[in-house]
């Protein structure tokens, strides 16, 4: 792969980007955004150890 020749690890880069998104987005939004399943996105959100209960509560109040 061309990226590997330049010292870039595509899988590690993709995983880092997905983890960064998981810290900022709820699993349902992450699933829509990345085109993955909700279970896969829930797993990534779990890796980020983010609690989305405050987000859900604020959405409910609006």
Phi and psi restraints in degrees (range 20) as a CNS / XPLOR table:
assign (resid 1 and name C) (resid 2 and name N)
       (resid 2 and name CA) (resid 2 and name C) 1.0 -64.9 20.0 2
assign (resid 2 and name N) (resid 2 and name CA)
       (resid 2 and name C) (resid 3 and name N) 1.0 -37.4 20.0 2
assign (resid 2 and name C) (resid 3 and name N)
       (resid 3 and name CA) (resid 3 and name C) 1.0 -64.5 20.0 2
assign (resid 3 and name N) (resid 3 and name CA)
       (resid 3 and name C) (resid 4 and name N) 1.0 -40.5 20.0 2
assign (resid 3 and name C) (resid 4 and name N)
       (resid 4 and name CA) (resid 4 and name C) 1.0 -64.4 20.0 2
assign (resid 4 and name N) (resid 4 and name CA)
       (resid 4 and name C) (resid 5 and name N) 1.0 -34.7 20.0 2
assign (resid 4 and name C) (resid 5 and name N)
       (resid 5 and name CA) (resid 5 and name C) 1.0 -62.5 20.0 2
assign (resid 5 and name N) (resid 5 and name CA)
       (resid 5 and name C) (resid 6 and name N) 1.0 -25.4 20.0 2
assign (resid 5 and name C) (resid 6 and name N)
       (resid 6 and name CA) (resid 6 and name C) 1.0 -99.4 20.0 2
assign (resid 6 and name N) (resid 6 and name CA)
       (resid 6 and name C) (resid 7 and name N) 1.0 10.7 20.0 2
assign (resid 6 and name C) (resid 7 and name N)
       (resid 7 and name CA) (resid 7 and name C) 1.0 82.3 20.0 2
assign (resid 7 and name N) (resid 7 and name CA)
       (resid 7 and name C) (resid 8 and name N) 1.0 19.0 20.0 2
assign (resid 7 and name C) (resid 8 and name N)
       (resid 8 and name CA) (resid 8 and name C) 1.0 -106.2 20.0 2
assign (resid 8 and name N) (resid 8 and name CA)
       (resid 8 and name C) (resid 9 and name N) 1.0 126.4 20.0 2
assign (resid 8 and name C) (resid 9 and name N)
       (resid 9 and name CA) (resid 9 and name C) 1.0 -94.1 20.0 2
assign (resid 9 and name N) (resid 9 and name CA)
       (resid 9 and name C) (resid 10 and name N) 1.0 104.9 20.0 2
assign (resid 9 and name C) (resid 10 and name N)
       (resid 10 and name CA) (resid 10 and name C) 1.0 -58.8 20.0 2
assign (resid 10 and name N) (resid 10 and name CA)
       (resid 10 and name C) (resid 11 and name N) 1.0 -42.3 20.0 2
assign (resid 10 and name C) (resid 11 and name N)
       (resid 11 and name CA) (resid 11 and name C) 1.0 -66.1 20.0 2
assign (resid 11 and name N) (resid 11 and name CA)
       (resid 11 and name C) (resid 12 and name N) 1.0 -45.1 20.0 2
assign (resid 11 and name C) (resid 12 and name N)
       (resid 12 and name CA) (resid 12 and name C) 1.0 -64.1 20.0 2
assign (resid 12 and name N) (resid 12 and name CA)
       (resid 12 and name C) (resid 13 and name N) 1.0 -39.6 20.0 2
assign (resid 12 and name C) (resid 13 and name N)
       (resid 13 and name CA) (resid 13 and name C) 1.0 -65.7 20.0 2
assign (resid 13 and name N) (resid 13 and name CA)
       (resid 13 and name C) (resid 14 and name N) 1.0 -42.6 20.0 2
assign (resid 13 and name C) (resid 14 and name N)
       (resid 14 and name CA) (resid 14 and name C) 1.0 -64.2 20.0 2
assign (resid 14 and name N) (resid 14 and name CA)
       (resid 14 and name C) (resid 15 and name N) 1.0 -43.4 20.0 2
assign (resid 14 and name C) (resid 15 and name N)
       (resid 15 and name CA) (resid 15 and name C) 1.0 -64.5 20.0 2
assign (resid 15 and name N) (resid 15 and name CA)
       (resid 15 and name C) (resid 16 and name N) 1.0 -39.2 20.0 2
assign (resid 15 and name C) (resid 16 and name N)
       (resid 16 and name CA) (resid 16 and name C) 1.0 -64.0 20.0 2
assign (resid 16 and name N) (resid 16 and name CA)
       (resid 16 and name C) (resid 17 and name N) 1.0 -41.6 20.0 2
assign (resid 16 and name C) (resid 17 and name N)
       (resid 17 and name CA) (resid 17 and name C) 1.0 -65.9 20.0 2
assign (resid 17 and name N) (resid 17 and name CA)
       (resid 17 and name C) (resid 18 and name N) 1.0 -42.1 20.0 2
assign (resid 17 and name C) (resid 18 and name N)
       (resid 18 and name CA) (resid 18 and name C) 1.0 -65.3 20.0 2
assign (resid 18 and name N) (resid 18 and name CA)
       (resid 18 and name C) (resid 19 and name N) 1.0 -39.1 20.0 2
assign (resid 18 and name C) (resid 19 and name N)
       (resid 19 and name CA) (resid 19 and name C) 1.0 -65.6 20.0 2
assign (resid 19 and name N) (resid 19 and name CA)
       (resid 19 and name C) (resid 20 and name N) 1.0 -39.5 20.0 2
assign (resid 19 and name C) (resid 20 and name N)
       (resid 20 and name CA) (resid 20 and name C) 1.0 -62.8 20.0 2
assign (resid 20 and name N) (resid 20 and name CA)
       (resid 20 and name C) (resid 21 and name N) 1.0 -41.5 20.0 2
assign (resid 20 and name C) (resid 21 and name N)
       (resid 21 and name CA) (resid 21 and name C) 1.0 -65.2 20.0 2
assign (resid 21 and name N) (resid 21 and name CA)
       (resid 21 and name C) (resid 22 and name N) 1.0 -38.5 20.0 2
assign (resid 21 and name C) (resid 22 and name N)
       (resid 22 and name CA) (resid 22 and name C) 1.0 -65.2 20.0 2
assign (resid 22 and name N) (resid 22 and name CA)
       (resid 22 and name C) (resid 23 and name N) 1.0 -25.0 20.0 2
assign (resid 22 and name C) (resid 23 and name N)
       (resid 23 and name CA) (resid 23 and name C) 1.0 -76.4 20.0 2
assign (resid 23 and name N) (resid 23 and name CA)
       (resid 23 and name C) (resid 24 and name N) 1.0 -20.4 20.0 2
assign (resid 23 and name C) (resid 24 and name N)
       (resid 24 and name CA) (resid 24 and name C) 1.0 -108.8 20.0 2
assign (resid 24 and name N) (resid 24 and name CA)
       (resid 24 and name C) (resid 25 and name N) 1.0 -12.8 20.0 2
assign (resid 24 and name C) (resid 25 and name N)
       (resid 25 and name CA) (resid 25 and name C) 1.0 -127.4 20.0 2
assign (resid 25 and name N) (resid 25 and name CA)
       (resid 25 and name C) (resid 26 and name N) 1.0 143.8 20.0 2
assign (resid 25 and name C) (resid 26 and name N)
       (resid 26 and name CA) (resid 26 and name C) 1.0 -66.2 20.0 2
assign (resid 26 and name N) (resid 26 and name CA)
       (resid 26 and name C) (resid 27 and name N) 1.0 159.4 20.0 2
assign (resid 26 and name C) (resid 27 and name N)
       (resid 27 and name CA) (resid 27 and name C) 1.0 -57.8 20.0 2
assign (resid 27 and name N) (resid 27 and name CA)
       (resid 27 and name C) (resid 28 and name N) 1.0 -39.3 20.0 2
assign (resid 27 and name C) (resid 28 and name N)
       (resid 28 and name CA) (resid 28 and name C) 1.0 -65.0 20.0 2
assign (resid 28 and name N) (resid 28 and name CA)
       (resid 28 and name C) (resid 29 and name N) 1.0 -39.5 20.0 2
assign (resid 28 and name C) (resid 29 and name N)
       (resid 29 and name CA) (resid 29 and name C) 1.0 -71.0 20.0 2
assign (resid 29 and name N) (resid 29 and name CA)
       (resid 29 and name C) (resid 30 and name N) 1.0 -40.8 20.0 2
assign (resid 29 and name C) (resid 30 and name N)
       (resid 30 and name CA) (resid 30 and name C) 1.0 -60.3 20.0 2
assign (resid 30 and name N) (resid 30 and name CA)
       (resid 30 and name C) (resid 31 and name N) 1.0 -40.9 20.0 2
assign (resid 30 and name C) (resid 31 and name N)
       (resid 31 and name CA) (resid 31 and name C) 1.0 -62.6 20.0 2
assign (resid 31 and name N) (resid 31 and name CA)
       (resid 31 and name C) (resid 32 and name N) 1.0 -44.4 20.0 2
assign (resid 31 and name C) (resid 32 and name N)
       (resid 32 and name CA) (resid 32 and name C) 1.0 -65.4 20.0 2
assign (resid 32 and name N) (resid 32 and name CA)
       (resid 32 and name C) (resid 33 and name N) 1.0 -43.0 20.0 2
assign (resid 32 and name C) (resid 33 and name N)
       (resid 33 and name CA) (resid 33 and name C) 1.0 -66.5 20.0 2
assign (resid 33 and name N) (resid 33 and name CA)
       (resid 33 and name C) (resid 34 and name N) 1.0 -41.5 20.0 2
assign (resid 33 and name C) (resid 34 and name N)
       (resid 34 and name CA) (resid 34 and name C) 1.0 -95.9 20.0 2
assign (resid 34 and name N) (resid 34 and name CA)
       (resid 34 and name C) (resid 35 and name N) 1.0 -9.4 20.0 2
assign (resid 34 and name C) (resid 35 and name N)
       (resid 35 and name CA) (resid 35 and name C) 1.0 74.9 20.0 2
assign (resid 35 and name N) (resid 35 and name CA)
       (resid 35 and name C) (resid 36 and name N) 1.0 24.1 20.0 2
assign (resid 35 and name C) (resid 36 and name N)
       (resid 36 and name CA) (resid 36 and name C) 1.0 -105.9 20.0 2
assign (resid 36 and name N) (resid 36 and name CA)
       (resid 36 and name C) (resid 37 and name N) 1.0 173.4 20.0 2
assign (resid 36 and name C) (resid 37 and name N)
       (resid 37 and name CA) (resid 37 and name C) 1.0 -73.7 20.0 2
assign (resid 37 and name N) (resid 37 and name CA)
       (resid 37 and name C) (resid 38 and name N) 1.0 158.3 20.0 2
assign (resid 37 and name C) (resid 38 and name N)
       (resid 38 and name CA) (resid 38 and name C) 1.0 -65.1 20.0 2
assign (resid 38 and name N) (resid 38 and name CA)
       (resid 38 and name C) (resid 39 and name N) 1.0 -34.7 20.0 2
assign (resid 38 and name C) (resid 39 and name N)
       (resid 39 and name CA) (resid 39 and name C) 1.0 -66.4 20.0 2
assign (resid 39 and name N) (resid 39 and name CA)
       (resid 39 and name C) (resid 40 and name N) 1.0 -40.0 20.0 2
assign (resid 39 and name C) (resid 40 and name N)
       (resid 40 and name CA) (resid 40 and name C) 1.0 -65.2 20.0 2
assign (resid 40 and name N) (resid 40 and name CA)
       (resid 40 and name C) (resid 41 and name N) 1.0 -42.2 20.0 2
assign (resid 40 and name C) (resid 41 and name N)
       (resid 41 and name CA) (resid 41 and name C) 1.0 -68.5 20.0 2
assign (resid 41 and name N) (resid 41 and name CA)
       (resid 41 and name C) (resid 42 and name N) 1.0 -35.5 20.0 2
assign (resid 41 and name C) (resid 42 and name N)
       (resid 42 and name CA) (resid 42 and name C) 1.0 -63.5 20.0 2
assign (resid 42 and name N) (resid 42 and name CA)
       (resid 42 and name C) (resid 43 and name N) 1.0 -38.9 20.0 2
assign (resid 42 and name C) (resid 43 and name N)
       (resid 43 and name CA) (resid 43 and name C) 1.0 -62.6 20.0 2
assign (resid 43 and name N) (resid 43 and name CA)
       (resid 43 and name C) (resid 44 and name N) 1.0 -44.1 20.0 2
assign (resid 43 and name C) (resid 44 and name N)
       (resid 44 and name CA) (resid 44 and name C) 1.0 -65.6 20.0 2
assign (resid 44 and name N) (resid 44 and name CA)
       (resid 44 and name C) (resid 45 and name N) 1.0 -38.2 20.0 2
assign (resid 44 and name C) (resid 45 and name N)
       (resid 45 and name CA) (resid 45 and name C) 1.0 -64.7 20.0 2
assign (resid 45 and name N) (resid 45 and name CA)
       (resid 45 and name C) (resid 46 and name N) 1.0 -36.3 20.0 2
assign (resid 45 and name C) (resid 46 and name N)
       (resid 46 and name CA) (resid 46 and name C) 1.0 -64.4 20.0 2
assign (resid 46 and name N) (resid 46 and name CA)
       (resid 46 and name C) (resid 47 and name N) 1.0 -38.1 20.0 2
assign (resid 46 and name C) (resid 47 and name N)
       (resid 47 and name CA) (resid 47 and name C) 1.0 -62.0 20.0 2
assign (resid 47 and name N) (resid 47 and name CA)
       (resid 47 and name C) (resid 48 and name N) 1.0 -35.7 20.0 2
assign (resid 47 and name C) (resid 48 and name N)
       (resid 48 and name CA) (resid 48 and name C) 1.0 -75.7 20.0 2
assign (resid 48 and name N) (resid 48 and name CA)
       (resid 48 and name C) (resid 49 and name N) 1.0 -15.7 20.0 2
assign (resid 48 and name C) (resid 49 and name N)
       (resid 49 and name CA) (resid 49 and name C) 1.0 54.0 20.0 2
assign (resid 49 and name N) (resid 49 and name CA)
       (resid 49 and name C) (resid 50 and name N) 1.0 49.0 20.0 2
assign (resid 49 and name C) (resid 50 and name N)
       (resid 50 and name CA) (resid 50 and name C) 1.0 -106.8 20.0 2
assign (resid 50 and name N) (resid 50 and name CA)
       (resid 50 and name C) (resid 51 and name N) 1.0 135.8 20.0 2
assign (resid 50 and name C) (resid 51 and name N)
       (resid 51 and name CA) (resid 51 and name C) 1.0 -98.1 20.0 2
assign (resid 51 and name N) (resid 51 and name CA)
       (resid 51 and name C) (resid 52 and name N) 1.0 119.3 20.0 2
assign (resid 51 and name C) (resid 52 and name N)
       (resid 52 and name CA) (resid 52 and name C) 1.0 -99.3 20.0 2
assign (resid 52 and name N) (resid 52 and name CA)
       (resid 52 and name C) (resid 53 and name N) 1.0 11.3 20.0 2
assign (resid 52 and name C) (resid 53 and name N)
       (resid 53 and name CA) (resid 53 and name C) 1.0 -64.2 20.0 2
assign (resid 53 and name N) (resid 53 and name CA)
       (resid 53 and name C) (resid 54 and name N) 1.0 -36.9 20.0 2
assign (resid 53 and name C) (resid 54 and name N)
       (resid 54 and name CA) (resid 54 and name C) 1.0 -63.9 20.0 2
assign (resid 54 and name N) (resid 54 and name CA)
       (resid 54 and name C) (resid 55 and name N) 1.0 -40.0 20.0 2
assign (resid 54 and name C) (resid 55 and name N)
       (resid 55 and name CA) (resid 55 and name C) 1.0 -62.0 20.0 2
assign (resid 55 and name N) (resid 55 and name CA)
       (resid 55 and name C) (resid 56 and name N) 1.0 -45.7 20.0 2
assign (resid 55 and name C) (resid 56 and name N)
       (resid 56 and name CA) (resid 56 and name C) 1.0 -64.0 20.0 2
assign (resid 56 and name N) (resid 56 and name CA)
       (resid 56 and name C) (resid 57 and name N) 1.0 -41.4 20.0 2
assign (resid 56 and name C) (resid 57 and name N)
       (resid 57 and name CA) (resid 57 and name C) 1.0 -63.4 20.0 2
assign (resid 57 and name N) (resid 57 and name CA)
       (resid 57 and name C) (resid 58 and name N) 1.0 -41.2 20.0 2
assign (resid 57 and name C) (resid 58 and name N)
       (resid 58 and name CA) (resid 58 and name C) 1.0 -67.6 20.0 2
assign (resid 58 and name N) (resid 58 and name CA)
       (resid 58 and name C) (resid 59 and name N) 1.0 -35.7 20.0 2
assign (resid 58 and name C) (resid 59 and name N)
       (resid 59 and name CA) (resid 59 and name C) 1.0 -67.5 20.0 2
assign (resid 59 and name N) (resid 59 and name CA)
       (resid 59 and name C) (resid 60 and name N) 1.0 -35.4 20.0 2
assign (resid 59 and name C) (resid 60 and name N)
       (resid 60 and name CA) (resid 60 and name C) 1.0 -69.1 20.0 2
assign (resid 60 and name N) (resid 60 and name CA)
       (resid 60 and name C) (resid 61 and name N) 1.0 -34.3 20.0 2
assign (resid 60 and name C) (resid 61 and name N)
       (resid 61 and name CA) (resid 61 and name C) 1.0 -71.1 20.0 2
assign (resid 61 and name N) (resid 61 and name CA)
       (resid 61 and name C) (resid 62 and name N) 1.0 -24.6 20.0 2
